[in-house]
C-alpha cells in the first residue's frame, strides 16, 4: 500500500525518514523508556530575524513537509542500521518499525508574508512524534522560505520586468536547485532554467544559449543563424561572446533582417551577460529601435541581485527581463534562514501547561503556550495592520475594540476600534490525527496567493532600506502569561 497520495507528483520518492538529527532518536528512546512517549505536547516553528535586514519573509516549503510526514516510516534497512549503532534497545527499535505520525499540524499557507516570532507551523502530537519531525520541518521551511523571500525582493526590485531563475549550476546540490526553483517561483519569478523543476513542479522553463554554442561555430553569424533556423518563433541570441556592440549586435540584426523577417518571424530577444549593462543596454536599444526592432527584448544576466537591479533601473538601463543565478538560488547575501522549533506546552490530561525558553538574549525568549495566530486587516483599505498571537481558543469579537500588546512590554500597546477591522486565522489544519486534511493548492495557485497577499502589506514594510517594523503582538492573556512565567524564573534556584 502506498504511504502517500500519488496525485502529488512533486513528492519525494526517496525514503528520507532518517534525515534527522541523531539526538532526536536518542531523546525519543529516553521518552520511550520513561513512559512519556505518549504525552501530548505542542511545538512552534518560527524564526527570529528577517533575511537581508528586510521587513518580511515569504513562507514556503509546506508541500515538502507534507510529503515527508506522509511517507515517514522506518524500513527494515533503517532499523538494521540503527541496531548496528548499539545505542537503542530492541523494544525501542520495534516501536520505530511500527511508527507513523499521528499528530496534528497546522500551518500558514505557502506564499504568505510572515514575520519574526510568530508560529509558521504548530504541531500538537505525542512527544516522540513531535520530536522526530524537527529536522525535516526545519530543513524544508528554512531553505524554501529563504529562497522565496529573496525572490520576492528581486522581483520587487525589477518593477514588473520578468525575472528568470538561472541558478542550478550554482546551487548546493540537486535538491537545492530543484526546490530552490520552486521557492523562487512562489516568490514571483517568471520561470526557471532547471528542466527537472519544470517537469516536477509544472512551472515554466526558460533558456537560450551559452557562449560555448557560439564558439562551436566558425562564425558568430553562423551560430545565430543556426539557432534562428531551429527556433524561429522564440529566438534570443547571446551577444557578448566576442564583442557585444561591434560583433554580437550587428550579427543579431543581420540574422533578423536576412532570415527571420523574410520568413515571417521576429527576433524575440538579445542577451548580455557581461560588461557595463546599463551602458550596453542603452546602446543596444538604440540600435534595435533604429533597425525597426522595437519589439525585440533585451535580457541581462551576470550576478544580479535586488540592489544591482535597483541601481541599473535608476541609471535608465533598457532591460526587459533578467536572469538571476547564485544570488537568488543560494540567497548569497543571507544564506541561512534562522527558523527554530521550540516546545511551547505540555498536556497533563486535559490541562495544558505552558512552557517557555528563557535566555539572557531577549530575542531568544520564546512565547509560551498553545497559541493561535491571526492577521488583522483594516476593514476599509484591506491593508494588514499587524498579526496577533493569542492563547488557543481565545475569542475575538471584531465589533469590539481590540488591544494588542508588544511581546515584552505591557505599556507598549495599540487599540484598534471595533467595527474597523477584520481578522484572518493564519494557521490552517494540515494533518489531524496523522491524516492529511489539507487540499494542497497547485504551485500556480500558491504563487498567485503570494502575489495577492503582498498587496495587503504596506510598501513601508517591503522597502529594502530600513523597513518599517510590522506589528507581531500578543493578546493581554498571552502577555500576562509570558511575564508571569518570566517572573517565576527569577526565583528558581
Long-range contacts (C-beta under 8 A, 24 or more apart in sequence): 3-70, 3-71, 3-73, 4-67, 4-70, 4-71, 5-70, 5-436, 8-63, 8-66, 8-67, 8-440, 9-200, 10-63, 10-67, 10-182, 10-200, 10-201, 10-443, 11-63, 11-66, 11-67, 11-70, 11-71, 12-64, 12-67, 12-68, 12-71, 15-71, 15-73, 15-75, 15-78, 16-68, 16-71, 16-136, 17-71, 17-72, 17-73, 17-74, 17-75, 17-78, 18-74, 18-78, 18-81, 19-135, 19-136, 19-139, 20-132, 20-133, 20-134, 20-135, 20-136, 21-134, 21-135, 24-131, 24-132, 24-134, 24-135, 25-82, 25-87, 25-88, 25-132, 26-87, 27-131, 28-92, 28-128, 28-131, 28-132, 29-87, 29-88, 29-89, 29-92, 31-127, 31-128, 31-131, 32-91, 32-92, 32-95, 32-128, 33-89, 33-92, 36-127, 37-95, 37-126, 37-127, 37-128, 38-126, 38-127, 39-126, 39-127, 39-346, 39-347, 40-124, 40-125, 40-126, 40-127, 40-346, 40-347, 41-124, 41-125, 41-126, 41-127, 41-130, 41-343, 41-345, 41-346, 41-347, 42-122, 42-123, 42-124, 42-130, 42-343, 42-344, 42-345, 42-346, 42-352, 42-370, 43-122, 43-123, 43-130, 43-134, 43-341, 43-342, 43-343, 43-344, 44-119, 44-121, 44-122, 44-123, 44-341, 44-342, 44-344, 44-366, 44-367, 44-371, 45-119, 45-120, 45-121, 45-122, 45-123, 45-137, 45-138, 45-141, 45-339, 45-340, 45-341, 46-116, 46-117, 46-118, 46-119, 46-120, 46-339, 46-340, 46-342, 47-116, 47-117, 47-120, 47-145, 47-337, 47-338, 47-339, 47-340, 48-116, 48-117, 48-338, 48-340, 48-363, 48-364, 49-116, 49-338, 49-363, 50-115, 50-116, 50-149, 51-146, 51-149, 51-150, 51-331, 51-334, 51-337, 52-149, 52-150, 52-153, 52-333, 52-334, 52-464, 54-149, 54-153, 54-464, 54-467, 55-460, 55-461, 55-462, 55-463, 55-467, 55-468, 55-469, 55-470, 56-113, 56-114, 56-115, 56-149, 56-152, 56-457, 56-461, 56-462, 56-467, 56-470, 57-113, 57-114, 57-115, 57-145, 57-148, 57-149, 57-337, 58-111, 58-112, 58-113, 58-114, 58-145, 58-148, 58-149, 58-151, 58-152, 58-186, 58-187, 58-450, 59-108, 59-109, 59-110, 59-111, 59-112, 59-113, 59-114, 59-120, 59-141, 59-145, 59-148, 60-110, 60-111, 60-141, 60-144, 60-145, 60-147, 60-148, 60-182, 60-183, 60-186, 60-187, 61-110, 61-140, 61-141, 61-142, 61-143, 61-144, 61-145, 61-179, 61-183, 62-107, 62-108, 62-109, 62-110, 62-121, 62-140, 62-141, 62-430, 63-110, 63-440, 64-140, 64-144, 64-179, 65-105, 65-107, 65-121, 65-136, 65-137, 65-140, 65-141, 65-430, 66-430, 66-436, 66-438, 66-440, 68-133, 68-136, 68-140, 69-101, 69-105, 69-133, 69-136, 69-431, 69-436, 70-436, 72-99, 72-100, 72-101, 72-132, 72-133, 72-136, 73-99, 73-100, 74-99, 99-128, 99-132, 100-434, 101-125, 101-129, 101-132, 101-133, 101-431, 101-434, 102-126, 102-129, 102-433, 102-434, 103-129, 103-130, 103-431, 103-433, 103-434, 104-429, 104-431, 104-432, 104-433, 105-429, 105-430, 105-431, 106-427, 106-428, 106-429, 106-430, 107-427, 107-428, 107-430, 108-373, 108-426, 108-427, 108-428, 109-426, 109-428, 109-441, 109-446, 109-449, 110-186, 110-441, 110-446, 110-449, 110-450, 111-148, 111-186, 111-446, 111-447, 111-449, 111-450, 111-451, 111-453, 112-426, 112-449, 112-450, 112-453, 113-384, 113-450, 113-453, 113-454, 113-457, 114-145, 115-387, 115-470, 115-472, 116-472, 117-367, 117-407, 117-472, 118-373, 118-387, 118-389, 118-426, 118-472, 119-344, 119-371, 119-373, 119-389, 119-427, 120-145, 120-339, 122-371, 122-373, 122-427, 124-370, 134-341, 137-341, 138-339, 138-340, 138-341, 141-337, 141-339, 142-336, 142-337, 142-338, 142-339, 143-176, 143-179, 143-180, 143-183, 143-337, 144-179, 144-180, 144-182, 144-183, 144-186, 145-183, 145-337, 145-339, 146-183, 146-331, 146-334, 146-335, 146-336, 146-337, 147-179, 147-180, 147-183, 147-184, 147-187, 147-328, 147-329, 147-331, 148-183, 148-184, 148-186, 148-187, 148-450, 149-187, 149-331, 149-337, 150-184, 150-187, 150-306, 150-327, 150-328, 150-331, 150-333, 150-334, 151-183, 151-184, 151-185, 151-186, 151-187, 151-188, 151-189, 151-328, 152-187, 152-188, 152-450, 152-454, 153-306, 153-464, 154-187, 154-189, 154-304, 154-305, 154-306, 154-309, 154-324, 154-327, 154-328, 155-187, 155-188, 155-189, 156-306, 156-462, 157-306, 157-307, 157-309, 157-310, 157-313, 157-464, 158-309, 158-313, 158-322, 159-313, 161-319, 161-320, 161-321, 161-322, 162-190, 162-320, 162-321, 162-322, 163-188, 163-189, 163-190, 163-321, 163-322, 163-323, 163-324, 164-189, 164-190, 164-191, 164-192, 164-193, 164-206, 164-299, 164-321, 164-322, 164-323, 164-324, 165-189, 165-191, 165-192, 165-193, 165-194, 165-323, 165-324, 165-325, 165-328, 165-329, 166-192, 166-193, 166-301, 166-323, 166-324, 166-325, 166-328, 167-193, 167-194, 167-324, 167-325, 167-326, 167-328, 167-329, 167-330, 168-192, 168-193, 168-194, 168-329, 169-325, 170-325, 170-326, 170-329, 170-330, 171-329, 171-330, 172-330, 176-329, 176-330, 177-329, 180-328, 180-329, 180-330, 181-329, 182-443, 184-328, 184-329, 185-443, 185-447, 186-443, 186-446, 186-447, 186-450, 187-450, 188-447, 188-450, 188-451, 189-324, 189-328, 190-321, 193-323, 201-443, 202-442, 202-443, 202-444, 203-443, 208-236, 208-237, 208-238, 208-269, 208-271, 208-299, 209-236, 209-237, 209-238, 210-238, 211-238, 211-240, 211-241, 211-273, 213-238, 214-238, 214-241, 214-242, 215-241, 220-247, 220-248, 220-251, 221-251, 221-254, 221-255, 224-251, 224-252, 224-254, 224-255, 225-255, 225-259, 228-255, 228-259, 228-260, 228-265, 228-267, 229-259, 232-259, 232-260, 232-263, 232-265, 233-265, 233-268, 234-268, 235-260, 235-265, 235-267, 235-268, 235-269, 236-267, 236-268, 236-269, 236-270, 236-271, 236-297, 236-299, 237-267, 237-269, 237-270, 237-271, 238-270, 238-271, 238-272, 238-273, 239-270, 239-271, 239-272, 239-284, 240-272, 240-273, 240-274, 240-275, 244-272, 244-274, 244-275, 244-280, 244-284, 245-280, 245-283, 245-284, 245-287, 249-283, 249-284, 249-287, 253-287, 253-288, 253-291, 253-293, 256-291, 256-293, 256-296, 257-291, 266-293, 266-295, 266-296, 267-293, 267-296, 268-296, 268-297, 269-296, 269-297, 269-298, 269-299, 269-320, 269-321, 270-296, 270-297, 270-298, 270-299, 271-298, 271-299, 271-300, 271-301, 271-323, 272-298, 272-299, 272-300, 272-301, 272-302, 273-300, 273-301, 273-302, 274-302, 277-302, 277-312, 277-317, 277-319, 278-312, 278-315, 278-316, 278-317, 281-312, 281-317, 281-318, 281-319, 282-316, 282-317, 282-318, 284-318, 285-318, 297-321, 299-323, 301-325, 303-327, 305-332, 305-333, 306-464, 307-464, 310-464, 342-366, 344-368, 344-369, 344-370, 344-371, 345-369, 345-370, 352-392, 354-481, 354-485, 356-482, 356-485, 356-486, 356-489, 358-486, 358-489, 362-408, 365-408, 365-486, 367-407, 367-474, 367-478, 367-482, 368-478, 368-481, 368-482, 368-485, 369-478, 369-481, 371-478, 372-425, 372-427, 373-425, 373-426, 373-427, 374-423, 374-424, 374-425, 374-426, 375-423, 375-424, 375-426, 376-402, 376-404, 376-416, 376-421, 376-422, 376-423, 377-421, 377-422, 377-423, 377-424, 377-456, 378-420, 378-421, 379-419, 379-420, 379-421, 379-422, 380-420, 382-456, 383-456, 383-457, 383-458, 384-456, 384-457, 384-458, 384-470, 385-416, 385-421, 385-471, 386-414, 386-470, 386-471, 386-472, 386-473, 387-426, 387-470, 387-471, 387-472, 387-473, 388-423, 388-473, 388-474, 388-475, 389-472, 389-473, 389-474, 389-475, 389-478, 390-474, 390-475, 390-477, 390-478, 391-475, 391-477, 391-478, 391-481, 394-475, 394-477, 394-478, 396-423, 398-422, 398-423, 403-476, 404-471, 404-473, 404-474, 404-475, 405-473, 405-474, 405-475, 405-476, 405-479, 406-473, 406-474, 406-479, 407-472, 407-473, 407-474, 407-479, 407-482, 408-482, 410-476, 410-479, 410-480, 410-483, 413-473, 414-471, 414-473
